[in-house]
Amino acid sequence: MPAFLVVGQKVCTDHKFSLNDLTGSTGRLDVLLRCVNSVFMLSNDIRRDVDLYLVLLGEPDPPRAILFRGRELKYLNPDERSTAALVKNALMKEATGDWTQSTPGIYAARRGLAEVLAELEGRRLVYLKEDGSLLSGITMRPDDIFVLGGKEDLSAEHEKTIAARPETLKVSLGPRSLHADHCITIALNALDNMR
């Protein structure tokens, strides 16, 4: 099944953030919460055939990764505040290299981009970037890993890590810059139509 990997360069890695200030106190966690919504929310249902990795690199305790497994998810609602509470619970878990379940279908670990990509070895990466080849010319695979930045573009170091993978495509969704959550919706729609 496909997976999405969204990197939050400045997203807070501490569970003490306020649920009442998701844009200011969290390094724009709200952007990643919209990505969660775009990956999983359907009309009156949850998409079960996809996974989502959030890589949080902000202060005070980076890196942290949160994995949402579609086939196991429970308690996910379409509003950002309740999803933020699920992320907060995940960040309360002791940060180790192993995935620790915080709620059904949601896991946390101390992993950065390179460690998450190592776990996904053998699968093709589709790096969503404005200067890539057009999506319309790409044959997507049902197990592709779509990688994109949250509010900020990926760092040069992260782009180098992605480019080092033997099978990586840089793909553009069109001539204009889009929000990360919109990119996810477009990629999932293309996958749905391919099926």
Phi, psi and omega per residue, in radians:
M1 nan 2.703 -3.129
P2 -1.254 2.843 3.056
A3 -2.477 2.699 3.055
F4 -2.072 2.504 3.111
L5 -2.259 1.978 -3.093
V6 -1.989 2.227 -3.108
V7 -1.786 2.124 3.050
G8 -1.774 1.697 -3.034
Q9 -1.026 -0.617 -3.064
K10 -2.085 0.176 -3.067
V11 -1.229 2.312 -3.070
C12 -0.987 2.390 3.126
T13 -1.879 0.317 3.114
D14 -1.978 2.437 -3.116
H15 -1.365 -0.028 -3.047
K16 -1.523 0.219 3.132
F17 -1.232 2.777 -3.119
S18 -1.535 2.293 3.057
L19 -1.211 -0.219 3.135
N20 -1.621 -0.031 -3.125
D21 -2.496 1.204 -3.057
L22 -1.380 -0.247 3.104
T23 -1.636 -0.679 -3.031
G24 -1.535 -0.738 -2.991
S25 -1.601 -0.030 -2.987
T26 -2.090 0.087 -3.089
G27 1.201 0.521 3.104
R28 1.301 0.758 2.985
L29 -1.004 -0.517 -3.129
D30 -0.960 -0.597 3.126
V31 -1.129 -0.759 3.130
L32 -1.214 -0.564 3.090
L33 -1.140 -0.644 3.059
R34 -1.141 -0.570 3.074
C35 -1.141 -0.721 3.084
V36 -1.007 -0.817 3.139
N37 -1.041 -0.803 -3.113
S38 -1.140 -0.624 -3.139
V39 -1.200 -0.752 -2.917
F40 -1.872 -0.460 -2.991
M41 -1.455 2.168 2.980
L42 -2.024 2.996 3.075
S43 -1.192 1.959 3.125
N44 1.108 0.471 3.139
D45 -2.837 2.997 3.038
I46 -2.082 2.377 3.089
R47 -1.265 2.098 -3.069
R48 -1.743 -0.222 -2.992
D49 -1.727 0.630 -3.126
V50 -2.684 2.652 3.039
D51 -2.081 2.747 3.112
L52 -2.356 2.265 3.036
Y53 -1.938 2.214 2.992
L54 -1.871 2.197 3.085
V55 -1.913 2.000 -3.081
L56 -1.792 2.193 -3.034
L57 -2.124 0.173 -3.126
G58 -1.434 3.101 3.122
E59 -1.285 2.745 0.146
P60 -1.811 0.010 -2.944
D61 -2.440 0.934 -3.100
P62 -1.381 2.831 -0.170
P63 -1.535 2.724 3.029
R64 -2.344 2.471 3.091
A65 -2.179 2.497 3.080
I66 -2.208 2.237 -3.122
L67 -1.930 2.236 3.019
F68 -1.892 2.021 3.114
R69 -1.730 1.960 -3.048
G70 -0.979 -0.721 -3.073
R71 -1.213 -0.277 -3.093
E72 -1.931 -0.165 -2.962
L73 -1.080 2.389 2.969
K74 -2.407 2.784 3.051
Y75 1.183 0.290 3.096
L76 -1.594 2.172 3.119
N77 -2.046 2.841 -3.046
P78 -1.332 -0.115 -3.110
D79 -1.580 2.555 -3.084
E80 -1.128 -0.624 -3.058
R81 -1.128 -0.770 -3.128
S82 -1.240 -0.572 3.061
T83 -1.185 -0.656 3.076
A84 -1.073 -0.644 3.106
A85 -1.136 -0.637 3.082
L86 -1.154 -0.700 3.082
V87 -1.135 -0.731 3.110
K88 -1.014 -0.788 3.097
N89 -1.063 -0.710 3.133
A90 -1.125 -0.689 -3.135
L91 -1.253 -0.291 3.079
M92 -1.301 -0.343 -3.137
K93 -1.200 2.573 3.100
E94 -1.031 2.303 -3.068
A95 -1.441 1.767 3.067
T96 -2.132 3.061 3.116
G97 -1.299 -0.228 -3.136
D98 -1.662 2.608 3.083
W99 -1.239 2.232 3.104
T100 -2.056 2.202 -3.127
Q101 -1.293 2.321 3.084
S102 -1.818 -0.747 3.011
T103 -2.481 2.853 -3.091
P104 -0.925 2.108 3.109
G105 1.522 -0.016 -3.125
I106 -2.173 2.215 -3.052
Y107 -2.252 2.651 3.102
A108 -2.256 2.613 3.095
A109 -2.741 2.837 3.009
R110 -1.579 1.604 -3.135
R111 -2.519 2.452 3.031
G112 -1.740 -2.962 -3.095
L113 -1.042 -0.821 -3.080
A114 -1.074 -0.701 -3.130
E115 -1.206 -0.684 3.104
V116 -1.166 -0.735 3.121
L117 -1.119 -0.631 3.105
A118 -1.074 -0.646 3.104
E119 -1.148 -0.469 -3.092
L120 -1.753 0.371 -3.137
E121 -0.949 2.477 3.095
G122 1.630 -0.134 3.112
R123 -1.908 2.552 -3.102
R124 -1.286 2.397 3.050
L125 -1.644 2.370 3.014
V126 -2.046 1.796 -3.098
Y127 -1.534 1.972 -3.112
L128 -1.441 1.945 -3.034
K129 -2.603 2.456 -3.048
E130 -0.975 -0.598 -3.052
D131 -1.635 0.379 3.137
G132 -1.561 -3.095 3.051
S133 -1.240 2.604 -3.101
L134 -1.177 2.428 3.141
L135 -0.981 -0.617 -3.089
S136 -1.082 -0.368 3.133
G137 -1.676 0.119 -3.054
I138 -1.915 2.374 2.965
T139 -1.618 1.967 -3.110
M140 -1.429 2.675 3.098
R141 -1.901 2.615 -3.108
P142 -1.204 -0.186 3.117
D143 -2.018 0.364 3.103
D144 -1.096 2.628 3.032
I145 -1.891 2.033 -3.137
F146 -1.658 2.142 -3.077
V147 -1.986 2.329 3.106
L148 -2.715 2.805 3.075
G149 -1.488 2.779 3.087
G150 -1.439 -1.808 3.122
K151 -1.346 -0.666 -3.114
E152 -1.885 2.697 3.013
D153 -1.117 2.824 3.069
L154 -1.208 2.654 3.120
S155 -1.247 2.862 3.097
A156 -1.047 -0.648 3.117
E157 -1.113 -0.749 3.120
H158 -1.176 -0.677 3.092
E159 -1.103 -0.636 3.098
K160 -1.135 -0.718 3.104
T161 -1.066 -0.738 3.137
I162 -1.180 -0.800 -3.107
A163 -1.122 -0.426 -3.127
A164 -1.258 -0.308 3.110
R165 -1.189 2.422 -3.049
P166 -1.089 -0.548 -3.097
E167 -2.210 1.557 -3.135
T168 -2.274 2.342 3.038
L169 -1.965 2.402 2.979
K170 -1.752 2.074 -2.973
V171 -2.182 2.367 3.071
S172 -1.821 2.470 3.098
L173 -1.645 0.015 3.121
G174 2.673 3.136 -3.026
P175 -1.345 -0.150 -3.076
R176 -2.022 2.631 3.069
S177 -1.230 2.326 -3.130
L178 -2.092 2.791 3.020
H179 -1.189 2.623 -3.104
A180 -0.998 -0.752 -3.123
D181 -1.151 -0.555 3.082
H182 -1.220 -0.667 3.084
C183 -1.041 -0.712 3.135
I184 -1.111 -0.766 3.136
T185 -1.059 -0.761 -3.134
I186 -1.132 -0.788 -3.132
A187 -1.114 -0.732 3.131
L188 -1.174 -0.637 3.088
N189 -1.117 -0.706 3.105
A190 -1.117 -0.721 3.090
L191 -1.125 -0.747 3.117
D192 -1.057 -0.752 3.140
N193 -1.192 -0.534 3.116
M194 -1.170 -0.597 -3.122
R195 -1.243 nan nan
